Amino acid sequence: MSAQVKAAIQARSEIQLPVSNTFILTSVLAALFLNGLPWEGIWLMLRPDFVAVVLLYWCMHKPWRLGVGISWSVGIIADVADASLFGQHALAYTLLAFGGVVLNNRMQMFNLRQQTIQVFGILALTYAVYALVHWQVNGYVVWLYFLGCLTSTLLWPPLCIMFQAMRQKRVDRE
Amino acid sequence: MDSTQSFRFFNRGPSSVVRLVFFAALSLLLLFVDARYRYLESTRSALSILVTPIQRLATVPGALWQMAGDLYITQSRQHSLIAENDELNRRHQLDAAQLLQYQTMQSENQQLRNLAALPLRNEFTAQLVEITYAERDVFKRRVLVNKGENTSIRIGQVVMDDIGIVGQVTRVYPWLSEVTLITEKDHAVPVQVLRNGTRAIVFGAGDTSQLSLRYMPVSSDVQIDDILVTSGIDGIYPPGIPVAKVITVERDPAYPFAHIVCLPLAGVDKNRHLLILSEMPKLPERPLEQSASGDAEKRAKTRRKN
């Protein structure tokens, strides 16, 4: 058995740890909170989309718990919070969730670095859809907006490790 | 372990594609409706109830940061505060001096006003009214104003604006009163020429916003640009209020009277707010004319009896 497969199996067993609905809900609310902090100027451009990353995490690890539908609902809430058009975040998050669900199994065969590259693709698609809608409606695109895609991707590994650790701790306690 | 895990297989594949298509289509529909028609504002405000607590919470760290910053006032900040305080003090003194000046000027102004105001003008009080309706008949120069019997307005009271005479109350309703403008056909105002005191009567022309000075002899001393003010002679109009200005004087010896046209000084057709003056103190009746008219009445009565 090669080391990679072993690692994959280990990852799988870790990923299939139980997770409470409260934990998922709390993480999404925390992400909304972090998105709502008063970011300004270049920091707003550099701000990772916490909500997108958290949703993607859950879509990849627990697709039967948090799937396309819930992502869409969270997107609607994000639309209200950001005062963007109704459906703008929702559309982006729907595609994001679909990407997460489709790559669910495949992702678990990769290590974190390889995952991150794939995540970058999904996030780039999400950002592109959001920007496309903005361009269609308002007629211009702020290219610096795509910086957030990079920071979101950079957020992925620490977030993965953190969530994994938190779930592990929960299991140990039980 | 999750109990739902065994159903994982069924939850993937076509199902999530269907969901993707459904939710993406829904999003696009919402986008279209929101961008084009803005129908969803009520939904937005309803959903914002969910979002507001999170947003409120998100402002807390910033506020805390500011409070912490206020708490630890550094040395340089203290210096800037002292400087600011000095600056404010200085400005306060300057402003206080100016305020004092202003107050003295105000009292001085009041005094001058008291001195300059015509004593006659202080004798009557006025009610401010607003024009409610304008007369729809083009041949009548009348307006309806928003006060009537409820504020004890009487027929015959004089209506003016800030410049001069506008008209007279001719009808009083419970909540409205009708004002006939001085430009109404044959509406008469007793006037004096301000320059030399010549008495005259100015009549409304009716069809235009002009006035005419009738029954003035060709030789009478009226010039263009003469100002006509009320004479106060028959006790209806208070004396000394501007009425009109002479614009043309035609002296044709073929006619006994000069043809004199005036324009009203007050904004007869312009203003929205008018003043209704309280009634003038009654003058003692003219004894001769009264008895004469009384006789005429008696005569008429007796005629009717017969």
Interface residues (C-beta under 8 A of the other chain):
Chain A: Q16 P18 L29 L32 F33 L34 G36 L37 P38 P63 W64 R65 G67 V68 G69 W72 G75 I76 I77 V80 A81 L85 F86 G87 Q88 A90 L91 T94 L95 A97 F98 V101 V102 N104 V133 V137
Chain B: M1 D2 T4 Q5 F7 R8 N11 R12 S16 V17 R19 L20 F23 A24 L26 S27 L28 L29 L30 L31 V33 D34 A35 L40 T43 R44 L47 S48 L50 V51 I54 Q55 L57 A58 T59 P61 G62
